[in-house]
Amino acid sequence: MNKRINFEDNLFALAMRIQMIRDLFALDADPELFLEKTMDDIDFIDCTLGVLLRELTENSRLLERDEAFENLSELEWRFDQALGEMYSGGGGISAASYPMLRERVALVKSRSLERRKTADASLSGSPSSEPLVSIDELSELLKDM
């Protein structure tokens, strides 16, 4: 039985999780409360993006496949930005404060970059270097949520 994956909704849900993590990095949240959950969320996002890329790569008959690759690439870019903030950030939850996280975050960043390269290479046209939706547009879309 073939299952249908709703790439748009899945990517949107992951975008919200990534934004939540970025918001947490902006705060001085207590690491004893949030560090483990944040790392679980990062691992979940990492794994889920890998599954979505694999499913998208294997589904050559998807109607809006290029758009899905572009959206996935953009989300990988956002995920990389969040990981960069964790790696070098000065908030309560950062790899700078917890050196044991440096290697783990670096590994996830590396996998994210590889997935983004794969998504970009899978596009039939040339990929955009800028996100498809600006932060301002995203904020406007989500302001009533």
C-alpha positions as CSV (number, residue, x, y, z in Angstrom):
1,M,0.0,0.0,0.0
2,N,1.4,3.4,-1.0
3,K,1.3,6.0,1.6
4,R,0.8,9.7,0.8
5,I,3.2,12.1,2.6
6,N,2.0,15.6,3.0
7,F,5.3,17.4,2.5
8,E,3.9,20.9,3.0
9,D,2.3,20.2,6.3
10,N,5.3,18.2,7.6
11,L,7.7,20.9,6.6
12,F,5.5,23.6,8.2
13,A,5.4,21.6,11.4
14,L,9.2,21.2,11.4
15,A,9.6,25.0,10.7
16,M,7.5,25.8,13.8
17,R,9.7,23.4,15.9
18,I,12.9,25.0,14.6
19,Q,11.5,28.5,15.3
20,M,10.6,27.4,18.9
21,I,14.2,26.2,19.4
22,R,15.6,29.5,18.0
23,D,13.3,31.4,20.4
24,L,14.5,29.3,23.3
25,F,18.1,30.2,22.4
26,A,17.2,33.9,22.6
27,L,16.1,33.3,26.2
28,D,18.2,32.6,29.2
29,A,16.3,29.3,29.8
30,D,17.5,27.0,32.6
31,P,19.5,24.3,30.9
32,E,18.7,21.7,33.6
33,L,15.1,22.0,32.5
34,F,15.4,22.4,28.7
35,L,18.7,21.1,27.5
36,E,17.7,17.4,27.2
37,K,14.4,18.2,25.5
38,T,16.0,20.6,23.1
39,M,18.5,18.0,22.1
40,D,15.7,15.5,21.6
41,D,13.9,18.0,19.4
42,I,17.1,18.6,17.4
43,D,17.5,14.9,16.9
44,F,13.8,14.5,15.9
45,I,14.1,17.3,13.4
46,D,17.4,15.9,12.0
47,C,15.8,12.4,11.6
48,T,12.6,13.7,10.2
49,L,14.3,15.9,7.6
50,G,16.3,12.8,6.5
51,V,13.1,10.7,6.1
52,L,11.4,13.5,4.2
53,L,14.3,13.9,1.8
54,R,14.5,10.2,1.2
55,E,10.8,10.0,0.5
56,L,10.9,13.0,-1.8
57,T,14.0,11.6,-3.6
58,E,12.3,8.3,-4.2
59,N,9.0,9.8,-5.3
60,S,9.7,11.0,-8.9
61,R,6.0,11.3,-9.7
62,L,5.2,13.9,-7.2
63,L,3.5,16.8,-9.0
64,E,5.2,19.7,-7.2
65,R,8.4,17.9,-6.6
66,D,10.7,20.9,-7.3
67,E,8.7,23.1,-4.9
68,A,9.0,20.5,-2.2
69,F,12.8,20.2,-2.8
70,E,13.0,24.1,-2.5
71,N,11.0,24.1,0.7
72,L,13.1,21.3,2.1
73,S,16.3,23.1,1.2
74,E,15.0,26.3,2.8
75,L,14.1,24.5,6.0
76,E,17.5,22.9,6.1
77,W,18.9,26.4,5.8
78,R,16.8,27.5,8.8
79,F,17.8,24.4,10.8
80,D,21.5,25.2,10.1
81,Q,21.0,28.7,11.3
82,A,19.4,27.4,14.5
83,L,22.2,24.9,15.0
84,G,24.8,27.7,14.4
85,E,23.1,29.8,17.1
86,M,23.3,26.8,19.5
87,Y,26.9,26.2,18.6
88,S,28.1,29.8,19.2
89,G,25.3,31.3,21.2
90,G,25.7,32.8,24.6
91,G,22.3,31.9,26.0
92,G,21.7,29.3,28.7
93,I,21.6,26.5,26.2
94,S,24.6,26.6,23.9
95,A,27.4,24.3,22.9
96,A,29.7,27.1,24.1
97,S,28.4,26.5,27.6
98,Y,28.4,22.7,27.2
99,P,31.5,21.6,25.3
100,M,30.2,18.0,25.2
101,L,27.5,19.3,22.8
102,R,30.0,20.8,20.3
103,E,30.7,17.5,18.5
104,R,27.0,16.5,18.5
105,V,25.8,19.8,17.1
106,A,28.6,19.8,14.5
107,L,27.6,16.3,13.4
108,V,23.9,17.4,13.0
109,K,25.0,20.6,11.1
110,S,27.1,18.4,8.7
111,R,24.1,16.1,8.0
112,S,21.9,19.1,7.5
113,L,24.3,20.6,5.0
114,E,24.5,17.3,3.1
115,R,20.7,17.1,2.9
116,R,20.5,20.6,1.7
117,K,23.1,19.9,-1.1
118,T,21.1,16.8,-2.1
119,A,17.9,18.8,-2.2
120,D,19.4,21.5,-4.2
121,A,21.0,19.1,-6.6
122,S,17.7,17.3,-7.1
123,L,16.0,20.5,-8.4
124,S,15.4,20.5,-12.2
125,G,16.1,24.3,-12.2
126,S,18.6,26.4,-10.3
127,P,18.1,26.6,-6.5
128,S,17.5,29.9,-4.8
129,S,20.1,31.0,-2.3
130,E,17.5,33.0,-0.3
131,P,14.6,31.5,1.6
132,L,11.3,31.4,-0.3
133,V,9.5,33.1,2.5
134,S,11.1,36.0,4.4
135,I,11.0,36.1,8.2
136,D,8.6,39.1,7.9
137,E,6.3,37.2,5.6
138,L,6.4,34.2,7.9
139,S,5.6,36.4,10.9
140,E,2.7,37.9,9.1
141,L,1.3,34.5,8.2
142,L,1.6,33.2,11.7
143,K,0.6,36.3,13.7
144,D,-2.9,35.0,14.5
145,M,-1.7,31.6,15.6
